[in-house]
Amino acid sequence: MSNPKRRNFVDEDLQWRKPEFESHINKYPFGLASLIAGSAAAIIGLMISFVLVILIWLLAAHGTESTIQVVRAAAIAWQGAQLVPIEISGIAIGILPWGFLIIPIIALWKSLHWALKSAQPSDGRKFFSIATYFSLTYGFCSLVISLLSSTEDLRTSFVQAFIRTTILAALVSIVVLFKFAPAAHSFSEKLPREFAIILKPGLITFAVFFFVSSVVTTGALVMRFNELKAVAGLMAPNALDQIFLILLCIGYLPTLISWTFSYLLGAGIHLGGTSVISLTLASPGALPAIPLLSILPSSVSIWTKLLITIPILIGVLIYFLIPREHWKAQGENYADALAGIVRISEVIRILLATTVLAIFTFLITFFSSGSLGTDYLIFIGPNPVTAAAWIYLAVGSAALLTLVMPRLVLTISHLSSNRQQNKLSRLANSK
């Protein structure tokens, strides 16, 4: 006999929304639907990349490449659009355009929706099974494409291709599944309370910091437009090549924003593993004529040093986003009063929210740094570990100081007031 309480719990709190059925979509078992959708997503993304690469090859200046070579180049470009490192003639290209992620993401989004509508899952287990099979199928297709398209002069690691594309498909799947998950209030109630408390401030502050970085990046592009135009003229002398170069630069905009993120944070941007461009140091030396590098500052002014206030303000924002209990200065002596300034739970919440921000900072800087060639380009971009450490140093410290300093002042004022009152009381008693 079934438990009525268990049945009500499932019906009311964990009811997944069933995908809308469309008559033109054939019904398949969830395993087969996942297999078809994962393969279709890879083929669709590959075809889009092929069209773009063949268009560039036909319209721009090119050599005597065969059609097979162009097809292989399109397959490599498709993997590069998913941040899979590319190796060209033994030179690793690790910094890849984030902006082109939109191509595989759209293909994954549409294909997974098709799989859900075809399989018509009714509970959470089937939803997650479809997402798992779908992601693994997509990753396996990327592995096969990497093996078939790689040559001695142009190649990708099939291991990296499988891992990175599987992770991308899994992330898209999580977002899609959230649309069909139980009601938001039921979902949030199932989360541990402390987890929800630290996750929200971390996500909000990351979004604010990234937005500020994008605004600063836009301003820098406007101010250095002449330098960018000159470099673009050297790399692409005719109008058609300049159009393709502009599209490539648009794809690299998220990378530039991530660099600005690290720059504003104080971690700086590394060049060749030895030079660093930061708020207090800027001596990049002679750099290759690449538009991506034209935005880098060549000097430090007094105004750039003031930008360190941005991560400090982010730390203040974390303080205000963290739930705090009512606090009042109390105690008759310094030992008792100072012991009650902060509560351990408040400090832990601030540190954990800062950790969430540090994790996202590590991820965006990790995928925005790497190799673009040799010498100065052997490693370029922010150091992920340094950037994450600066989150604790600048943002976390600011949040903790915002918590402690006002209470310390109020505590000292409280003790001073008590001492004055005690002194007046003793004088009154002596009379």
C-alpha positions as a Markdown table, in Angstrom:
| # | Residue | x | y | z |
|---|---|---|---|---|
| 1 | Met | 0.0 | 0.0 | 0.0 |
| 2 | Ser | 1.4 | 3.4 | -0.9 |
| 3 | Asn | 2.0 | 6.1 | 1.7 |
| 4 | Pro | -0.5 | 9.0 | 1.1 |
| 5 | Lys | 1.8 | 11.4 | 2.7 |
| 6 | Arg | 4.6 | 10.5 | 0.4 |
| 7 | Arg | 2.2 | 10.7 | -2.6 |
| 8 | Asn | 1.1 | 14.2 | -1.6 |
| 9 | Phe | 4.7 | 15.3 | -1.1 |
| 10 | Val | 5.6 | 14.2 | -4.7 |
| 11 | Asp | 2.5 | 15.6 | -6.2 |
| 12 | Glu | 2.7 | 19.0 | -4.6 |
| 13 | Asp | 6.3 | 19.7 | -4.1 |
| 14 | Leu | 8.3 | 17.7 | -6.7 |
| 15 | Gln | 6.1 | 17.7 | -9.7 |
| 16 | Trp | 8.1 | 18.3 | -12.8 |
| 17 | Arg | 6.5 | 20.2 | -15.7 |
| 18 | Lys | 6.1 | 17.9 | -18.7 |
| 19 | Pro | 7.5 | 19.2 | -22.0 |
| 20 | Glu | 4.8 | 20.4 | -24.4 |
| 21 | Phe | 4.1 | 17.7 | -27.0 |
| 22 | Glu | 4.4 | 18.6 | -30.7 |
| 23 | Ser | 2.7 | 16.4 | -33.2 |
| 24 | His | 5.5 | 16.7 | -35.8 |
| 25 | Ile | 8.1 | 15.3 | -33.4 |
| 26 | Asn | 8.3 | 11.5 | -33.3 |
| 27 | Lys | 8.3 | 9.8 | -29.9 |
| 28 | Tyr | 11.5 | 7.9 | -28.9 |
| 29 | Pro | 12.7 | 6.2 | -25.7 |
| 30 | Phe | 14.7 | 8.7 | -23.7 |
| 31 | Gly | 18.0 | 7.0 | -24.4 |
| 32 | Leu | 17.6 | 7.1 | -28.2 |
| 33 | Ala | 16.2 | 10.6 | -28.1 |
| 34 | Ser | 19.3 | 11.7 | -26.2 |
| 35 | Leu | 21.6 | 10.0 | -28.6 |
| 36 | Ile | 19.9 | 11.6 | -31.7 |
| 37 | Ala | 19.8 | 15.1 | -30.0 |
| 38 | Gly | 23.4 | 15.0 | -28.9 |
| 39 | Ser | 24.6 | 14.0 | -32.4 |
| 40 | Ala | 22.3 | 16.6 | -34.0 |
| 41 | Ala | 23.7 | 19.4 | -31.8 |
| 42 | Ala | 27.2 | 18.5 | -32.9 |
| 43 | Ile | 26.3 | 18.3 | -36.6 |
| 44 | Ile | 24.4 | 21.6 | -36.5 |
| 45 | Gly | 27.2 | 23.5 | -34.8 |
| 46 | Leu | 29.7 | 21.9 | -37.2 |
| 47 | Met | 27.7 | 22.9 | -40.2 |
| 48 | Ile | 27.4 | 26.5 | -39.0 |
| 49 | Ser | 31.1 | 26.6 | -38.5 |
| 50 | Phe | 31.7 | 25.1 | -41.9 |
| 51 | Val | 29.5 | 27.7 | -43.6 |
| 52 | Leu | 31.4 | 30.6 | -41.9 |
| 53 | Val | 34.8 | 29.1 | -42.6 |
| 54 | Ile | 34.1 | 28.3 | -46.2 |
| 55 | Leu | 32.7 | 31.9 | -46.7 |
| 56 | Ile | 35.9 | 33.4 | -45.3 |
| 57 | Trp | 38.0 | 31.0 | -47.4 |
| 58 | Leu | 36.1 | 32.0 | -50.6 |
| 59 | Leu | 35.9 | 35.7 | -50.1 |
| 60 | Ala | 39.2 | 36.5 | -48.3 |
| 61 | Ala | 42.7 | 36.0 | -49.7 |
| 62 | His | 43.7 | 32.3 | -49.5 |
| 63 | Gly | 46.2 | 29.9 | -50.8 |
| 64 | Thr | 45.9 | 26.5 | -52.4 |
| 65 | Glu | 44.1 | 24.7 | -49.6 |
| 66 | Ser | 42.0 | 21.7 | -50.7 |
| 67 | Thr | 38.3 | 21.3 | -49.7 |
| 68 | Ile | 39.3 | 18.6 | -47.2 |
| 69 | Gln | 41.7 | 21.0 | -45.5 |
| 70 | Val | 38.9 | 23.6 | -45.3 |
| 71 | Val | 36.5 | 21.0 | -43.8 |
| 72 | Arg | 39.1 | 20.0 | -41.2 |
| 73 | Ala | 39.8 | 23.7 | -40.4 |
| 74 | Ala | 36.0 | 24.2 | -39.9 |
| 75 | Ala | 35.9 | 21.3 | -37.5 |
| 76 | Ile | 38.9 | 22.7 | -35.6 |
| 77 | Ala | 37.2 | 26.1 | -35.6 |
| 78 | Trp | 34.0 | 24.5 | -34.2 |
| 79 | Gln | 36.0 | 23.1 | -31.3 |
| 80 | Gly | 37.8 | 26.4 | -30.8 |
| 81 | Ala | 34.4 | 28.1 | -30.4 |
| 82 | Gln | 33.9 | 25.8 | -27.4 |
| 83 | Leu | 37.2 | 26.9 | -25.8 |
| 84 | Val | 39.1 | 23.8 | -26.8 |
| 85 | Pro | 42.8 | 24.8 | -27.1 |
| 86 | Ile | 44.1 | 24.6 | -30.7 |
| 87 | Glu | 47.7 | 23.8 | -31.8 |
| 88 | Ile | 48.9 | 25.4 | -35.0 |
| 89 | Ser | 52.3 | 24.2 | -36.2 |
| 90 | Gly | 53.3 | 23.2 | -32.7 |
| 91 | Ile | 52.2 | 26.6 | -31.2 |
| 92 | Ala | 49.4 | 26.3 | -28.7 |
| 93 | Ile | 46.5 | 28.8 | -29.0 |
| 94 | Gly | 44.9 | 28.8 | -25.6 |
| 95 | Ile | 43.0 | 32.2 | -25.6 |
| 96 | Leu | 39.9 | 31.6 | -27.7 |
| 97 | Pro | 36.9 | 33.9 | -28.4 |
| 98 | Trp | 34.2 | 33.4 | -25.8 |
| 99 | Gly | 31.7 | 35.3 | -28.0 |
| 100 | Phe | 31.5 | 32.4 | -30.5 |
| 101 | Leu | 30.2 | 30.1 | -27.7 |
| 102 | Ile | 26.7 | 31.3 | -28.8 |
| 103 | Ile | 26.9 | 29.0 | -31.8 |
| 104 | Pro | 27.2 | 25.6 | -29.9 |
| 105 | Ile | 25.0 | 26.9 | -27.1 |
| 106 | Ile | 22.1 | 27.6 | -29.5 |
| 107 | Ala | 22.5 | 24.1 | -31.1 |
| 108 | Leu | 22.6 | 22.4 | -27.7 |
| 109 | Trp | 19.6 | 24.4 | -26.5 |
| 110 | Lys | 17.4 | 23.5 | -29.4 |
| 111 | Ser | 18.5 | 19.9 | -29.6 |
| 112 | Leu | 17.9 | 19.2 | -25.9 |
| 113 | His | 14.4 | 20.7 | -26.1 |
| 114 | Trp | 13.7 | 18.4 | -29.0 |
| 115 | Ala | 14.9 | 15.4 | -27.0 |
| 116 | Leu | 12.6 | 16.3 | -24.1 |
| 117 | Lys | 9.6 | 16.8 | -26.3 |
| 118 | Ser | 10.3 | 13.4 | -28.0 |
| 119 | Ala | 10.9 | 11.4 | -24.8 |
| 120 | Gln | 8.2 | 13.1 | -22.7 |
| 121 | Pro | 9.9 | 12.4 | -19.3 |
| 122 | Ser | 7.5 | 12.5 | -16.4 |
| 123 | Asp | 9.9 | 12.6 | -13.3 |
| 124 | Gly | 13.2 | 14.0 | -12.3 |
| 125 | Arg | 15.1 | 10.8 | -12.8 |
| 126 | Lys | 14.2 | 10.6 | -16.5 |
| 127 | Phe | 15.0 | 14.4 | -17.0 |
| 128 | Phe | 18.5 | 14.0 | -15.5 |
| 129 | Ser | 19.0 | 10.7 | -17.5 |
| 130 | Ile | 18.3 | 12.5 | -20.7 |
| 131 | Ala | 20.6 | 15.4 | -19.8 |
| 132 | Thr | 23.4 | 12.9 | -18.9 |
| 133 | Tyr | 23.1 | 10.8 | -22.0 |
| 134 | Phe | 22.8 | 14.0 | -24.1 |
| 135 | Ser | 25.9 | 15.6 | -22.7 |
| 136 | Leu | 28.0 | 12.4 | -23.0 |
| 137 | Thr | 26.9 | 11.9 | -26.6 |
| 138 | Tyr | 27.8 | 15.4 | -27.5 |
| 139 | Gly | 31.2 | 15.0 | -25.9 |
| 140 | Phe | 31.8 | 11.7 | -27.7 |
| 141 | Cys | 30.9 | 13.3 | -31.0 |
| 142 | Ser | 33.5 | 16.1 | -30.3 |
| 143 | Leu | 36.1 | 13.5 | -29.5 |
| 144 | Val | 35.5 | 11.7 | -32.8 |
| 145 | Ile | 35.6 | 15.0 | -34.7 |
| 146 | Ser | 38.8 | 16.0 | -33.0 |
| 147 | Leu | 40.5 | 12.7 | -34.0 |
| 148 | Leu | 39.3 | 13.0 | -37.6 |
| 149 | Ser | 40.1 | 16.6 | -38.1 |
| 150 | Ser | 43.5 | 16.8 | -36.5 |
| 151 | Thr | 46.7 | 16.9 | -38.6 |
| 152 | Glu | 50.3 | 17.6 | -37.8 |
| 153 | Asp | 50.0 | 21.3 | -38.6 |
| 154 | Leu | 46.5 | 21.9 | -37.1 |
| 155 | Arg | 45.1 | 19.8 | -34.2 |
| 156 | Thr | 43.3 | 19.7 | -30.9 |
| 157 | Ser | 43.6 | 17.3 | -28.0 |
| 158 | Phe | 40.8 | 14.8 | -28.2 |
| 159 | Val | 40.8 | 14.5 | -24.4 |
| 160 | Gln | 40.3 | 18.3 | -24.0 |
| 161 | Ala | 37.7 | 18.2 | -26.7 |
| 162 | Phe | 35.7 | 15.5 | -24.9 |
| 163 | Ile | 36.0 | 17.1 | -21.4 |
| 164 | Arg | 35.3 | 20.7 | -22.4 |
| 165 | Thr | 32.4 | 20.0 | -24.7 |
| 166 | Thr | 30.8 | 17.6 | -22.3 |
| 167 | Ile | 31.0 | 20.2 | -19.5 |
| 168 | Leu | 29.5 | 22.8 | -21.9 |
| 169 | Ala | 26.6 | 20.5 | -22.8 |
| 170 | Ala | 26.0 | 19.7 | -19.1 |
| 171 | Leu | 25.8 | 23.4 | -18.2 |
| 172 | Val | 23.3 | 24.1 | -20.9 |
| 173 | Ser | 21.3 | 21.0 | -19.9 |
| 174 | Ile | 21.1 | 22.3 | -16.3 |
| 175 | Val | 19.7 | 25.6 | -17.4 |
| 176 | Val | 17.2 | 23.8 | -19.7 |
| 177 | Leu | 16.1 | 21.4 | -16.9 |
| 178 | Phe | 15.6 | 24.2 | -14.5 |
| 179 | Lys | 12.7 | 25.4 | -16.8 |
| 180 | Phe | 10.9 | 22.1 | -16.1 |
| 181 | Ala | 11.9 | 21.7 | -12.5 |
| 182 | Pro | 9.4 | 21.9 | -9.6 |
| 183 | Ala | 8.2 | 25.4 | -8.7 |
| 184 | Ala | 10.9 | 27.9 | -7.6 |
| 185 | His | 9.6 | 28.1 | -4.1 |
| 186 | Ser | 9.7 | 24.3 | -3.6 |
| 187 | Phe | 13.1 | 24.2 | -5.1 |
| 188 | Ser | 14.5 | 26.9 | -2.9 |
| 189 | Glu | 12.9 | 25.3 | 0.2 |
| 190 | Lys | 14.9 | 22.1 | -0.5 |
| 191 | Leu | 18.2 | 24.0 | -0.5 |
| 192 | Pro | 20.1 | 24.2 | 2.8 |
| 193 | Arg | 19.4 | 27.6 | 4.3 |
| 194 | Glu | 23.0 | 28.6 | 4.7 |
| 195 | Phe | 23.8 | 27.6 | 1.1 |
| 196 | Ala | 21.1 | 29.9 | -0.2 |
| 197 | Ile | 22.3 | 32.7 | 2.1 |
| 198 | Ile | 25.9 | 32.6 | 0.7 |
| 199 | Leu | 25.1 | 31.8 | -2.9 |
| 200 | Lys | 22.9 | 34.9 | -3.6 |
| 201 | Pro | 25.5 | 37.5 | -2.5 |
| 202 | Gly | 28.3 | 35.8 | -4.3 |
| 203 | Leu | 26.3 | 35.7 | -7.6 |
| 204 | Ile | 25.0 | 39.2 | -7.3 |
| 205 | Thr | 28.5 | 40.7 | -6.6 |
| 206 | Phe | 30.0 | 38.7 | -9.5 |
| 207 | Ala | 27.4 | 40.0 | -11.8 |
| 208 | Val | 27.9 | 43.6 | -10.6 |
| 209 | Phe | 31.7 | 43.4 | -10.9 |
| 210 | Phe | 31.5 | 41.9 | -14.4 |
| 211 | Phe | 29.1 | 44.6 | -15.5 |
| 212 | Val | 31.4 | 47.3 | -14.2 |
| 213 | Ser | 34.3 | 45.6 | -16.0 |
| 214 | Ser | 32.3 | 45.7 | -19.2 |
| 215 | Val | 31.6 | 49.4 | -18.8 |
| 216 | Val | 35.3 | 50.1 | -18.2 |
| 217 | Thr | 36.3 | 47.9 | -21.2 |
| 218 | Thr | 33.9 | 49.8 | -23.5 |
| 219 | Gly | 35.4 | 53.1 | -22.3 |
| 220 | Ala | 38.9 | 51.9 | -23.0 |
| 221 | Leu | 37.9 | 50.7 | -26.5 |
| 222 | Val | 36.5 | 54.2 | -27.2 |
| 223 | Met | 39.5 | 56.0 | -25.9 |
| 224 | Arg | 42.0 | 53.8 | -27.8 |
| 225 | Phe | 40.0 | 53.6 | -31.0 |
| 226 | Asn | 42.8 | 55.2 | -33.1 |
| 227 | Glu | 45.3 | 52.6 | -31.9 |
| 228 | Leu | 42.9 | 49.8 | -32.6 |
| 229 | Lys | 42.1 | 51.2 | -36.1 |
| 230 | Ala | 45.8 | 51.4 | -36.9 |
| 231 | Val | 46.5 | 47.8 | -35.9 |
| 232 | Ala | 43.5 | 46.6 | -37.7 |
| 233 | Gly | 44.7 | 48.4 | -40.9 |
| 234 | Leu | 48.1 | 46.5 | -40.6 |
| 235 | Met | 46.4 | 43.1 | -40.2 |
| 236 | Ala | 43.6 | 43.6 | -42.7 |
| 237 | Pro | 44.4 | 46.1 | -45.4 |
| 238 | Asn | 41.2 | 45.6 | -47.5 |
| 239 | Ala | 37.6 | 46.1 | -46.4 |
| 240 | Leu | 36.5 | 42.5 | -46.5 |
| 241 | Asp | 39.3 | 41.3 | -44.3 |
| 242 | Gln | 38.5 | 44.1 | -41.9 |
| 243 | Ile | 34.9 | 42.9 | -41.6 |
| 244 | Phe | 36.1 | 39.4 | -40.7 |
| 245 | Leu | 38.6 | 40.9 | -38.2 |
| 246 | Ile | 35.8 | 42.9 | -36.6 |
| 247 | Leu | 33.8 | 39.8 | -36.1 |
| 248 | Leu | 36.8 | 38.1 | -34.5 |
| 249 | Cys | 37.3 | 41.0 | -32.2 |
| 250 | Ile | 33.6 | 40.9 | -31.2 |
| 251 | Gly | 34.1 | 37.2 | -30.3 |
| 252 | Tyr | 37.0 | 38.2 | -28.1 |
| 253 | Leu | 35.1 | 40.9 | -26.2 |
| 254 | Pro | 34.2 | 38.7 | -23.2 |
| 255 | Thr | 37.9 | 37.8 | -23.0 |
| 256 | Leu | 38.8 | 41.5 | -22.8 |
| 257 | Ile | 36.1 | 42.1 | -20.1 |
| 258 | Ser | 37.7 | 39.2 | -18.1 |
| 259 | Trp | 41.1 | 40.9 | -18.4 |
| 260 | Thr | 39.6 | 44.2 | -17.2 |
| 261 | Phe | 38.0 | 42.3 | -14.3 |
| 262 | Ser | 41.4 | 41.0 | -13.2 |
| 263 | Tyr | 43.0 | 44.5 | -13.8 |
| 264 | Leu | 40.4 | 46.3 | -11.6 |
| 265 | Leu | 40.8 | 43.6 | -9.0 |
| 266 | Gly | 44.5 | 44.3 | -8.7 |
| 267 | Ala | 45.7 | 40.9 | -9.9 |
| 268 | Gly | 46.8 | 42.4 | -13.3 |
| 269 | Ile | 47.4 | 40.9 | -16.7 |
| 270 | His | 50.5 | 38.8 | -17.3 |
| 271 | Leu | 52.6 | 38.9 | -20.5 |
| 272 | Gly | 55.0 | 36.1 | -21.2 |
| 273 | Gly | 55.0 | 34.9 | -17.7 |
| 274 | Thr | 57.4 | 37.7 | -16.6 |
| 275 | Ser | 55.8 | 41.1 | -17.2 |
| 276 | Val | 52.6 | 42.3 | -15.4 |
| 277 | Ile | 50.3 | 45.1 | -16.3 |
| 278 | Ser | 48.4 | 46.2 | -13.1 |
| 279 | Leu | 47.0 | 49.3 | -11.5 |
| 280 | Thr | 50.5 | 50.2 | -10.2 |
| 281 | Leu | 52.7 | 48.9 | -13.0 |
| 282 | Ala | 52.4 | 49.1 | -16.8 |
| 283 | Ser | 55.5 | 48.5 | -18.9 |
| 284 | Pro | 54.4 | 46.0 | -21.6 |
| 285 | Gly | 57.3 | 46.7 | -23.9 |
| 286 | Ala | 57.1 | 46.0 | -27.7 |
| 287 | Leu | 54.0 | 43.9 | -28.4 |
| 288 | Pro | 52.9 | 42.3 | -31.6 |
| 289 | Ala | 50.4 | 44.1 | -33.8 |
| 290 | Ile | 47.3 | 42.3 | -32.5 |
| 291 | Pro | 44.0 | 44.2 | -31.8 |
| 292 | Leu | 43.5 | 42.2 | -28.6 |
| 293 | Leu | 46.7 | 43.7 | -27.1 |
| 294 | Ser | 46.1 | 47.3 | -28.2 |
| 295 | Ile | 43.7 | 48.0 | -25.3 |
| 296 | Leu | 46.5 | 47.2 | -22.7 |
| 297 | Pro | 47.5 | 50.4 | -20.8 |
| 298 | Ser | 51.1 | 51.5 | -21.5 |
| 299 | Ser | 51.4 | 53.8 | -18.4 |
| 300 | Val | 50.1 | 54.3 | -14.9 |
| 301 | Ser | 48.4 | 57.5 | -13.8 |
| 302 | Ile | 47.1 | 58.7 | -10.5 |
| 303 | Trp | 43.5 | 58.0 | -11.7 |
| 304 | Thr | 44.1 | 54.4 | -12.5 |
| 305 | Lys | 45.3 | 53.8 | -8.9 |
| 306 | Leu | 41.9 | 55.0 | -7.7 |
| 307 | Leu | 40.2 | 52.1 | -9.5 |
| 308 | Ile | 41.2 | 49.9 | -6.5 |
| 309 | Thr | 38.1 | 51.4 | -4.8 |
| 310 | Ile | 35.9 | 49.3 | -7.1 |
| 311 | Pro | 36.7 | 45.9 | -5.5 |
| 312 | Ile | 36.5 | 47.6 | -2.1 |
| 313 | Leu | 33.0 | 48.8 | -2.9 |
| 314 | Ile | 32.2 | 45.2 | -4.1 |
| 315 | Gly | 33.3 | 44.0 | -0.6 |
| 316 | Val | 31.0 | 46.6 | 1.0 |
| 317 | Leu | 28.1 | 45.3 | -1.2 |
| 318 | Ile | 28.8 | 41.7 | 0.0 |
| 319 | Tyr | 28.4 | 43.0 | 3.6 |
| 320 | Phe | 25.0 | 44.6 | 2.9 |
| 321 | Leu | 23.8 | 41.4 | 1.1 |
| 322 | Ile | 24.7 | 39.1 | 3.9 |
| 323 | Pro | 21.8 | 38.6 | 6.4 |
| 324 | Arg | 22.9 | 39.9 | 9.9 |
| 325 | Glu | 21.4 | 39.5 | 13.3 |
| 326 | His | 20.6 | 42.6 | 15.4 |
| 327 | Trp | 23.7 | 43.9 | 17.2 |
| 328 | Lys | 24.0 | 46.3 | 20.1 |
| 329 | Ala | 27.1 | 47.5 | 21.9 |
| 330 | Gln | 27.3 | 46.1 | 25.4 |
| 331 | Gly | 29.7 | 45.1 | 28.1 |
| 332 | Glu | 31.2 | 46.9 | 31.1 |
| 333 | Asn | 34.9 | 46.4 | 30.3 |
| 334 | Tyr | 37.0 | 46.2 | 27.2 |
| 335 | Ala | 37.4 | 42.4 | 27.2 |
| 336 | Asp | 33.6 | 41.7 | 27.3 |
| 337 | Ala | 32.8 | 44.5 | 24.9 |
| 338 | Leu | 35.4 | 43.6 | 22.2 |
| 339 | Ala | 34.5 | 39.9 | 22.4 |
| 340 | Gly | 30.9 | 40.7 | 21.3 |
| 341 | Ile | 31.8 | 42.9 | 18.3 |
| 342 | Val | 31.4 | 40.1 | 15.7 |
| 343 | Arg | 29.7 | 36.8 | 15.6 |
| 344 | Ile | 31.5 | 33.8 | 14.1 |
| 345 | Ser | 28.5 | 33.0 | 11.9 |
| 346 | Glu | 28.7 | 36.4 | 10.3 |
| 347 | Val | 32.4 | 36.0 | 9.5 |
| 348 | Ile | 31.8 | 32.6 | 8.1 |
| 349 | Arg | 29.0 | 33.8 | 5.9 |
| 350 | Ile | 31.1 | 36.6 | 4.5 |
| 351 | Leu | 34.1 | 34.3 | 3.8 |
| 352 | Leu | 31.8 | 31.7 | 2.1 |
| 353 | Ala | 30.1 | 34.4 | -0.1 |
| 354 | Thr | 33.6 | 35.7 | -1.0 |
| 355 | Thr | 34.5 | 32.1 | -1.9 |
| 356 | Val | 31.6 | 31.9 | -4.3 |
| 357 | Leu | 32.9 | 35.1 | -5.9 |
| 358 | Ala | 36.4 | 33.7 | -6.0 |
| 359 | Ile | 35.3 | 30.5 | -7.7 |
| 360 | Phe | 33.6 | 32.4 | -10.6 |
| 361 | Thr | 36.6 | 34.7 | -10.8 |
| 362 | Phe | 38.9 | 31.7 | -11.1 |
| 363 | Leu | 36.7 | 30.3 | -13.9 |
| 364 | Ile | 36.5 | 33.4 | -16.1 |
| 365 | Thr | 40.2 | 34.2 | -15.7 |
| 366 | Phe | 41.2 | 30.5 | -16.4 |
| 367 | Phe | 39.3 | 30.5 | -19.7 |
| 368 | Ser | 40.7 | 34.0 | -20.6 |
| 369 | Ser | 44.4 | 33.2 | -20.2 |
| 370 | Gly | 46.8 | 31.0 | -22.1 |
| 371 | Ser | 49.1 | 31.0 | -25.0 |
| 372 | Leu | 48.9 | 33.0 | -28.3 |
| 373 | Gly | 52.4 | 32.2 | -29.6 |
| 374 | Thr | 55.9 | 32.5 | -28.3 |
| 375 | Asp | 58.0 | 35.1 | -26.3 |
| 376 | Tyr | 55.5 | 37.7 | -24.9 |
| 377 | Leu | 52.6 | 35.5 | -26.1 |
| 378 | Ile | 53.7 | 32.3 | -24.5 |
| 379 | Phe | 51.3 | 33.1 | -21.6 |
| 380 | Ile | 49.0 | 36.1 | -21.7 |
| 381 | Gly | 46.1 | 37.1 | -19.5 |
| 382 | Pro | 45.3 | 37.0 | -15.8 |
| 383 | Asn | 46.7 | 34.4 | -13.5 |
| 384 | Pro | 43.6 | 32.5 | -12.2 |
| 385 | Val | 45.1 | 31.6 | -8.8 |
| 386 | Thr | 46.3 | 35.2 | -8.3 |
| 387 | Ala | 42.9 | 36.7 | -9.3 |
| 388 | Ala | 41.1 | 34.4 | -6.9 |
| 389 | Ala | 43.5 | 35.3 | -4.1 |
| 390 | Trp | 42.9 | 39.0 | -4.7 |
| 391 | Ile | 39.2 | 38.4 | -4.2 |
| 392 | Tyr | 39.9 | 37.5 | -0.6 |
| 393 | Leu | 42.6 | 40.2 | -0.2 |
| 394 | Ala | 40.6 | 43.1 | -1.6 |
| 395 | Val | 36.9 | 42.1 | -1.6 |
| 396 | Gly | 36.8 | 39.8 | 1.5 |
| 397 | Ser | 38.9 | 42.2 | 3.6 |
| 398 | Ala | 36.7 | 45.2 | 2.7 |
| 399 | Ala | 33.6 | 43.2 | 3.7 |
| 400 | Leu | 35.1 | 42.1 | 7.0 |
| 401 | Leu | 36.3 | 45.7 | 7.8 |
| 402 | Thr | 32.8 | 47.0 | 6.9 |
| 403 | Leu | 31.5 | 44.6 | 9.5 |
| 404 | Val | 34.0 | 45.3 | 12.2 |
| 405 | Met | 34.9 | 49.0 | 12.0 |
| 406 | Pro | 31.5 | 50.6 | 12.7 |
| 407 | Arg | 30.9 | 48.2 | 15.6 |
| 408 | Leu | 34.3 | 48.9 | 17.0 |
| 409 | Val | 33.7 | 52.6 | 17.0 |
| 410 | Leu | 30.2 | 52.1 | 18.6 |
| 411 | Thr | 31.8 | 49.8 | 21.2 |
| 412 | Ile | 34.5 | 52.3 | 22.1 |
| 413 | Ser | 31.8 | 55.0 | 22.3 |
| 414 | His | 29.7 | 52.8 | 24.5 |
| 415 | Leu | 32.5 | 52.1 | 26.9 |
| 416 | Ser | 33.5 | 55.7 | 27.1 |
| 417 | Ser | 29.9 | 56.7 | 27.8 |
| 418 | Asn | 29.7 | 54.0 | 30.6 |
| 419 | Arg | 32.9 | 55.2 | 32.1 |
| 420 | Gln | 31.7 | 58.8 | 32.1 |
| 421 | Gln | 28.4 | 57.7 | 33.7 |
| 422 | Asn | 30.3 | 55.7 | 36.4 |
| 423 | Lys | 32.5 | 58.6 | 37.1 |
| 424 | Leu | 29.5 | 60.9 | 37.6 |
| 425 | Ser | 27.8 | 58.4 | 39.8 |
| 426 | Arg | 30.9 | 58.1 | 42.0 |
| 427 | Leu | 31.0 | 61.9 | 42.3 |
| 428 | Ala | 27.3 | 62.0 | 43.2 |
| 429 | Asn | 27.8 | 59.3 | 45.8 |
| 430 | Ser | 30.8 | 61.0 | 47.4 |
| 431 | Lys | 28.8 | 64.1 | 47.9 |
